[in-house]
Amino acid sequence: MADGNGVPEKVAWILVRDDRVLVTRSHGRDRFYFPGGHREPGESDGETLVREIDEELQATIDPGSMVHFGTFEIGENHPDHGPFRMICYTADHRGELTPSREIAEKAWFRYADRGRVSVVDEMAFDALHEAGRLS
């Protein structure tokens, strides 16, 4: 779903453990992405994240623990990808992280793996690195 200005948006989950961050790869894709997805009409960011993580990884996000990590945006003049915004949150969860539906696999990436993710995800990797959460 897009914001009021027509920019497509994704609500994404940032989960860091042992100097690695969780990423997922959808069936038929080569690149990895932070788990999450687009809002359905009327959904809040929290509702979107809870629904998407349940669908993609069969885990339950605790919406009360959500903390905005950052918003990362690619403008319409980017050579490889037209306008896109990713709104990232950290949050606690319950349950195993089991790929489901469109998710082919999950992985735990270090900063050195940032070249295997999308352009906007690279921005979040850089922010995690600068914050000392990913080396």
N, C-alpha and C positions, 0 to 999 in steps of 0.2 A: 504494500500500500504506500501511497505517496503522501507527503505532507501537503499543507495548503498551497505551497508553491509548485507542486507537481514533481518534487524530488523524491524518487523512490527511497524508502527507508527500511532498515532492518533493525530489530532489537536483538542484541547478541549477548551471550553469556561468556564471561571471562573467568575461568577456573585455573588457578595456578597451584601446582604442587611440586615440591622438590625441584624448583628452578625450571619447571616445564609448564607449558600451558596446553589445555585441552583444545583440540581442533577435530573437525570431522570432514569426511569426504563423501559426497553424494554419489550414488550409482551413476556411471557414465561420465564422471568428471575426473580430471587429473589433479586439480588444485584442492587444497584444504581450506576450510573456513571455520570461523568460530560458530558454535552451535547457536541456533536461534532462527528467527524468521520475520516475516512481514505481519503487521497488525491486521486483524480482521476488523471490519467496521465497528466502531464503538469501543474497541478494546484499549485498555491502558497498557503502558509498557510492561507492568507487572503481570497482567493477565496474558499478554502475548508471550512473555518469557516462560511462564508456568506451562501454558499450552504447548509451546514449541519444544521445550525440553522433555516434556512427557511424551510427545509424539516421536521425537528424534532419538532420545536416549533412555526412555522409560524410567526417568528419575523425576522426583518431585522437588521443585524449587520452593524455598521458603520465602514468600514475597516480603515478609517483614525484615528479612536480612539483606534485601537488595540495596546496593550502594552504587550510584552512578560512577563509573570509572572514566568515561570520556565519550565524546561524540566526534566521529571522524568522517570527513566529507571529501568527495572527489567532485570537482567542478565539471561543468559541461565541456570545457576545453581540454580535458585530459586526453592524451593521444590514444590510450588503450581502453578507456572505460568512461562512458557518459555519466551525468550527475548521479550521485548515490550518497546516501548518508547511513552510517552505522552507529547506533546508540548502544553503548556497552555498559553492562552492569556486572558486578561481582555479586554472588549470593550463595548461601548455604543450600545444601540439597540433602535429600534422603533417597536411598536406593542405589543399586548398582547402576553403572553407566553402560547400558546395553544398546548398541546401535539397532535402530528399528526404522521401518518404513523406507524413506528415501536415503537413509544413511547407510553407506556401504561399510565404512570403518571409522573408528576413532583412533586418535594418536595423541601422543604427548610430545610437543615440540619445544626445543630450546631456541634461543634467539638465532643461532646459526642456521636454523631451518626456515627462516622467514621468507626465503626465496620460493618456497613451496606453497605459499598462501596467496590469496588475492591481493590486489593493490591496496584496497582499503584496510584489509587485515594487517598488511605490512605496517600501516600507520599505527595501529594498536600495538603491534609487536614493538615498534620503536618507543612508544609511550611506556610500555611495561619495562623495557630495557632502561630507559631514562629514569624511571621511578625506582630502579634497583630490584625489581621483582622478577626479572628475567635476564640472565647473563649469558 
